[in-house]
Amino acid sequence: MISTIQQRSDYTFKANRSLGRHGWLRLTPAYGVKLVEKLLANVDREAIVIDPFSGTATTALVAAELGHQAFSFDINPFLIWLGNAKCRNYSEHCLIDIRKQVKQVLKEYKILIGGDNWTPKIFHIERWWSSDTIKILSALRTALVNQFGEPEDNDDYNLVWIAFCRLIIESSSAAFNHISMSFKETVDEHDCEYIDELFLSIVELILMSAQQNICGSVQVVKVDARHITELDGIKIDKAITSPPYPNRISYIRELRPYMYWTKFLNEAKEAGELDWLAIGGTWGIATSRLNSWQLEDETLPDEILATVNTIKISDGKNASILAVYVLKYFYDMHLHLSSLRSILKDGCELHYIVGNSTFFGNMVDTAALLSESMRVLGYSKISYEIVRKRNCNKSLYEYCISATW
Ligand SMILES: C[S@@+](CC[C@H](N)C(=O)[O-])C[C@H]1O[C@@H](n2cnc3c(N)ncnc32)[C@H](O)[C@@H]1O
């Protein structure tokens, strides 16, 4: 049966690129609108939906487009800002104003090129952009700040900054043909004309799709999904989410350029601190801290401990630290599933899209292990099925775990 499972790019971020607001900025681990729509089919319009691992707010935006009230949690301040910006309505006046002011900025910013403009402290920035392109981008950024303020200053101008994020990634040497981001072999040189045209076309695309108003409501809030307390007494009818997978891929890797240019990140060490909060994070300090991390008093299912042990006793390089990594991942997810219960309505349905992984040939069956956590924590009607194959590696799949509270 497994050999017939397809990669289903329609269930991934790839299919979102042509879907209006969903396509504004890419995040490779985002899932497809179609998958969320399928999971939301037949849900009452009054149903309150939550995504405790918001990412680019795909769940919340789909839910709000269908008229639902949606809540979304994340610990990454850039993604919280982006999620709220993607899911709010913009008046016609605001869109006209942005279009006019952007054209003005593009006429005027060139005199700033070569001046003392702020540039982000990205490690090895020359791998991303040539020094001349950096001068153009920094001058444009300065002019945009003069006109619109910094990204968090004025919600009406969020769209300008989303367009700027897309400009910096499209003018960079980032390559996305692997599971995680890498670099092209050469760094392209761009002149002002190219940057102006690219920026204008991105702004236009974003303004066009922002015209479509959203009838539901969304709040993306900063909440650590391991420590959910309450939601102003609101109880949730449906949870649809895709948490991190235990595969050592850090979101910060792909998000860094956006986060530095928008000042959500200022120093390299902040990235490691942020990734330490992220479940499954491994960036910078997040990996070295695993050396001193210890399991606190929490009863984890035996199946999780057995999987961790097979990794630990394998003769792979760094096997013991990777065993701790996997243990912490499942411990954090267990904390999440435990604290989530406080905001769920009785009968709430949950759908978790997760991926398996392998460590030194040992399979980490994420869907089976999280299902065990759910069972121990009192969830019912737990089942899981394969949704799609992740890549050409035959043994990596995405699953949908469904359960009821
Ligand atoms: C797989 S991504 C979600 C992608 C999302 N479904 C989308 O379509 O964009 C997982 C998200 O979980 C967030 N996350 C990781 N640890 C978290 C935590 N402790 N609390 C809340 N969010 C967390 C990450 O920042 C990331 O945005």
The ligand as an ORCA input file, in Angstrom:
! r2SCAN-3c Opt
* xyz 0 1
  C       5.591     23.254     11.069
  S       5.534     24.925     11.578
  C       3.850     25.308     11.311
  C       3.570     25.633      9.883
  C       2.149     26.059      9.655
  N       1.245     24.932      9.656
  C       2.021     26.799      8.339
  O       1.253     26.382      7.471
  O       2.750     27.803      8.153
  C       5.634     24.815     13.323
  C       5.571     26.140     14.051
  O       5.609     25.850     15.463
  C       6.234     26.934     16.107
  N       6.651     26.497     17.447
  C       7.727     25.756     17.786
  N       7.787     25.597     19.111
  C       6.721     26.240     19.636
  C       6.237     26.427     20.952
  N       6.892     25.948     22.005
  N       5.093     27.132     21.119
  C       4.434     27.647     20.045
  N       4.859     27.520     18.782
  C       5.989     26.822     18.580
  C       7.386     27.291     15.181
  O       7.845     28.613     15.431
  C       6.736     27.111     13.806
  O       6.237     28.329     13.351
*
